[in-house]
């Protein structure tokens, strides 16, 4: 039904560069697999992102995955003739240091055949301070540069610096300290705890 709704909204003219989808429950933000869906029967274990990408053939940008999961993405993308870029191949370096309430990031990229080409590393300060945001910034920067090759590194840095998402290590009060975070996978919970302790 979801694929049918997307197809109905698909423009007759123009080009769709990406599709954004959200689902209730626990979703792996990198793989797009729904671990647990309390409100939609049959969606437990559903590879939502891969399902949508397989149907509509948009470019695939995938975070670090176990080899077996990567193989599924590669096979699906190849079958559709869609480019697939894996961040473990594209990211040369991703560093983040928390300083004065900001997360200073330094992200270097490798040139992957057919992928995005950067003239220099991405260096900026994020308002999103949880350490997982370094990886999210790298994926966002790579996707933006791939979709808009003439976009400058400076413009990407400025966009990342302005990005804000409520409930992502959001400091609501400082005395006593109250932090809200929507961590929803074991890895993201551990990263949130590590950020809190630092």
N, C-alpha and C positions, 0 to 999 in steps of 0.2 A: 504494500500500500504506500509506504514512504517513497519508493522508487517511482511509483505512478504519480504521486504528487509533485515530485521534482520534475518529472517529464512534462506534466501539465504546465508548469511555470517556465519551462525551458523556452528561451526567446527564439522566435522564428528567424530573426536576423541578429547579427552580432555574434559575439564570442564569449563564452563563459570561461573564465580563467580558473576558478576554484569554487568549491562548494563547502559551506560550513554547516555542520550538523551537531546537535547536542542531544543527549539522551539521559533520562533519569537513571539513577543507580551509580554503580562503580564502573568507571571507564578508564582504561589505560590511555593517558594522553598521548603517548608516543605511537602505540600500535593501533589505537582506535578500536580495540576489542572491548566489548561490554562484558565485564566479569559477572555482574549481578544486576538484574533489572527487576526491581520489586513491582513495578506497575505494568509492565508489558510482558505477558506470558510468551515464552519461547525465545526471548532475546538474550538469555544467559549464554555467554560464550560467543555471541554474534560478532563477527569481524565487521562492524558497521562501516568503517572507513574503506576497507577493501571492497566491500559489497557495493558501495556507492561509486567508487572509482572504477570498478569493473564494468558497471552499467553505463557510465557516462564518459569514460576514457579521458579524464582530466589528468594532468601531470601528478605524479605521486612523489611526495617528500616524506621520507620515513626516518624516524629517530632510530637509535641503536636497538637492534633486535637480536634475539637468539638466532643461530644459523637456520634452524628449521622454519622459523617465522619469516625470515628474510627470503628463504627459498620460495615460499608461497607468494610473497609480494613480487619477486622477480618473475616467476612463471606467469602470474596474472597480468602483470604489466606487459611482458613480452607478447602474450597472446592477444592483447589489445592494441599492440603497437604504441603504447604509451611510454614516455620516458619515466624511469624510476631512478631516484637519487637517494643514496643511503648516507646518512650523516656521518657514519664512521669512516666512509671513504672521503667525504667532502671536507670535514672539519679537521684541520691540522692541530689546532690549539684552542682550548676554551678555558679561560681563567676568569675568576670573579673574586673581588676583595671587597668586603663590607667596610665602608668608611663614611663617617658623618651621616648616617642614615640613608646612604645610597650604596648601590652595588656597582662598583667599577668593573666593567667587563673588557676583556681583550680577547678577540676571536679571530683566529687566522684560518684561511681556507686553502685547500688544494684545488688545482684545476682538474676537474673530472671531465672526460670527453663528453661533449654535448651539454654540459652543465653550466652553472653560473661562473663568471670570471670576475674576480675582484682585483683591483689594482693595489690594494693595501688591506691590512687587517681592519676590523671594526673595533673601535675603542670609544666607549661612551659610559655614562652613568645611568643606571636604571633606578626608577622609583620602586619597582618591584624587587624587593630585596631578598626573597627566598633564593637559596643557591640553585634550585632547579631552573630559575629564570635565566641563568647563563645559557643552558641548553635551549630553552625556548627562544631566546633572543637569536641564537645561532641559526635555528631552523627558520625563524621569521626573516632574518636577513638574507639567508640563502634563497628562500622562496621569492622574496621581493626582487632580488637581483636577477633571478632566472626569468620571472615574468616581465620585468621591466629592465632590460640590460643597460639602458642609458641612465638609470637611476644612480646617482653618485653615492659613494660611501658616506659622504657627509650627510646627505638627505636620509639615508638609512639610520645613521647614528642619531640624528635629530628626532626621527620618528620613534625609535626605541626609547630615547630619553623621555619622550612625552607619554609613552604608553602607561596606562594605569588600569588595574583590574581590582575592583573591591573584593575583599575577602581573600586576597593572596598576600599573606603575611602583613595584614593591615593593622597597624598600631592604632587602636581606637582610643586608648587612654594610657598615660604614662605613670600615673600615681593613684592607685596601684596599676602596674603594667597589665594591659589587656590587649591581646593579639588575636585577630580572627584569621583563620586560614582554612581554605576548602580542600586541603590535602585529602586524596581519596584512593591512593594506592599505597601499599607498604613502603615503596621507595620514597614517594613524596612525603609521607608522614615522617620518615627518618630524616629526610632533608630539612623539613620544617623544624624538627627538634634540634638538629645540628645548627640551623640558623638561629634559633632562639637562644641556644647556649652560647653562641659566639657573640 
